[in-house]
Amino acid sequence: MNGFWGSFKSTLDNKGRINFPAKFRKNLREEDEDTLILIRGTEKCLGVYPRSSWQETVEEIKRKVGTGREFGVVSRRLMYQASEQTIDKQGRLNLPANLIEYAGLVGEVLVVGYEQKIEIWDRDRYRDYVESTESEYLKIAQELDI
C-alpha cells in the first residue's frame, strides 16, 4: 500500500452511504478485499482503516502499551463502536448510523487521506479544524522546513 493523501468530496445519501474515492480504493492491498474498519476518530470524525492496516495498528498498540490494563482501556474505547464495512460494486461505503451521529455527518462530507488511514469529516467541521490549527501548522511546518 502506498498510503493515502489528498481529499475528496462526497455526499452522504439517505441510506448512510458515500462514494469511496477510486484513488483510495486503488491503494488498498489485495488482502484487504475492499474491507475497511471504521472507528470513532479522536477528533469528531471517523477513522477508516484498510483491514490489513487495522491489524497492524492493533499490534502496534499492543507493543506500545502491552496487553494489560492500558491495552484494555484503549482497545475497549476503539472497538466498542468499530464497524467492518466492505466497499460495494458501485464504489459506495456504508457508514453506520451511530458513527454518522458521532461525527455529525450530514450532506457533504470530506474523505481525507491521512498516511496509512483515512478520515471522514463533515465538510464544514474540517474547514473549521484547518482554520483553528493554521498558526500551529505554520509553526511546525517552519520548524520542519517544509
Secondary structure, 3 states (H helix, E strand, C coil): CCCECCEEEEECCCCCEEECCHHHHHCCCHHHCCEEEEEECCCCCEEEEEHHHHHHHHHHHHHHHCCCHHHHHHHHHHHCCCEEEECCCCCEEECCHHHHHHHCCCCEEEEEEEECEEEEEEHHHHHHHHHHCHHHHHHHHHHHCC
